[in-house]
Amino acid sequence: MAKFNAEPDKIRKSSMDIKGNARREWKMLEKIVTKESMKEDFKTEIAYTYLGTLLGRTYNELLEA
């Protein structure tokens, strides 16, 4: 993930729709982070999929980072 540390603005911009509401992908990532912090199970692949959508990156690019 270090490769993507330079992209916080891109994440912020892509996490909101044109009305300023959080996009579905962002909301789902929030749920995953909450699960992780509560030591609950979650599917890493799904988290990468949502993150990839927000970053405009493929699943494989995220795995390689």
C-alpha positions as YAML, in Angstrom:
chain: A
units: angstrom
residues:
- id: 1
  name: MET
  ca: [0.00, 0.00, 0.00]
- id: 2
  name: ALA
  ca: [2.98, 2.33, 0.32]
- id: 3
  name: LYS
  ca: [2.76, 2.89, -3.42]
- id: 4
  name: PHE
  ca: [-0.61, 4.59, -2.89]
- id: 5
  name: ASN
  ca: [0.33, 6.88, -0.01]
- id: 6
  name: ALA
  ca: [0.61, 9.78, -2.45]
- id: 7
  name: GLU
  ca: [-3.05, 9.48, -3.44]
- id: 8
  name: PRO
  ca: [-5.10, 10.80, -0.47]
- id: 9
  name: ASP
  ca: [-6.67, 13.58, -2.54]
- id: 10
  name: LYS
  ca: [-7.68, 11.09, -5.20]
- id: 11
  name: ILE
  ca: [-9.29, 8.89, -2.55]
- id: 12
  name: ARG
  ca: [-11.09, 11.84, -0.97]
- id: 13
  name: LYS
  ca: [-12.41, 13.08, -4.33]
- id: 14
  name: SER
  ca: [-13.47, 9.67, -5.57]
- id: 15
  name: SER
  ca: [-15.15, 8.76, -2.29]
- id: 16
  name: MET
  ca: [-17.87, 11.39, -2.81]
- id: 17
  name: ASP
  ca: [-20.50, 11.75, -5.51]
- id: 18
  name: ILE
  ca: [-21.26, 15.06, -7.24]
- id: 19
  name: LYS
  ca: [-23.63, 16.01, -4.42]
- id: 20
  name: GLY
  ca: [-20.96, 15.44, -1.79]
- id: 21
  name: ASN
  ca: [-22.49, 12.23, -0.46]
- id: 22
  name: ALA
  ca: [-20.31, 9.25, 0.34]
- id: 23
  name: ARG
  ca: [-20.25, 6.69, -2.46]
- id: 24
  name: ARG
  ca: [-21.27, 3.10, -1.85]
- id: 25
  name: GLU
  ca: [-17.66, 1.90, -2.10]
- id: 26
  name: TRP
  ca: [-16.59, 4.32, 0.62]
- id: 27
  name: LYS
  ca: [-19.41, 3.25, 2.91]
- id: 28
  name: MET
  ca: [-18.53, -0.40, 2.40]
- id: 29
  name: LEU
  ca: [-14.85, 0.29, 3.19]
- id: 30
  name: GLU
  ca: [-15.93, 2.06, 6.38]
- id: 31
  name: LYS
  ca: [-17.85, -1.06, 7.40]
- id: 32
  name: ILE
  ca: [-14.81, -3.23, 6.70]
- id: 33
  name: VAL
  ca: [-12.53, -0.96, 8.75]
- id: 34
  name: THR
  ca: [-15.02, -1.07, 11.60]
- id: 35
  name: LYS
  ca: [-15.11, -4.86, 11.42]
- id: 36
  name: GLU
  ca: [-11.33, -5.00, 11.43]
- id: 37
  name: SER
  ca: [-11.07, -2.72, 14.45]
- id: 38
  name: MET
  ca: [-13.54, -4.94, 16.31]
- id: 39
  name: LYS
  ca: [-11.49, -8.03, 15.38]
- id: 40
  name: GLU
  ca: [-14.33, -9.35, 13.22]
- id: 41
  name: ASP
  ca: [-13.74, -11.35, 10.06]
- id: 42
  name: PHE
  ca: [-13.99, -9.71, 6.66]
- id: 43
  name: LYS
  ca: [-12.96, -10.66, 3.15]
- id: 44
  name: THR
  ca: [-9.75, -8.94, 2.13]
- id: 45
  name: GLU
  ca: [-10.56, -9.44, -1.54]
- id: 46
  name: ILE
  ca: [-13.74, -7.42, -1.18]
- id: 47
  name: ALA
  ca: [-11.88, -4.61, 0.59]
- id: 48
  name: TYR
  ca: [-9.35, -4.50, -2.27]
- id: 49
  name: THR
  ca: [-12.18, -4.40, -4.79]
- id: 50
  name: TYR
  ca: [-13.79, -1.36, -3.15]
- id: 51
  name: LEU
  ca: [-10.44, 0.37, -2.72]
- id: 52
  name: GLY
  ca: [-9.52, -0.37, -6.32]
- id: 53
  name: THR
  ca: [-12.75, 1.22, -7.50]
- id: 54
  name: LEU
  ca: [-12.00, 4.38, -5.54]
- id: 55
  name: LEU
  ca: [-8.38, 4.54, -6.73]
- id: 56
  name: GLY
  ca: [-9.06, 3.54, -10.30]
- id: 57
  name: ARG
  ca: [-6.68, 0.59, -9.86]
- id: 58
  name: THR
  ca: [-7.12, -3.07, -10.61]
- id: 59
  name: TYR
  ca: [-7.23, -5.74, -7.97]
- id: 60
  name: ASN
  ca: [-3.86, -7.03, -9.18]
- id: 61
  name: GLU
  ca: [-2.27, -3.57, -8.93]
- id: 62
  name: LEU
  ca: [-3.36, -3.37, -5.31]
- id: 63
  name: LEU
  ca: [-1.96, -6.81, -4.57]
- id: 64
  name: GLU
  ca: [1.39, -5.83, -6.08]
- id: 65
  name: ALA
  ca: [1.61, -2.62, -4.03]
...
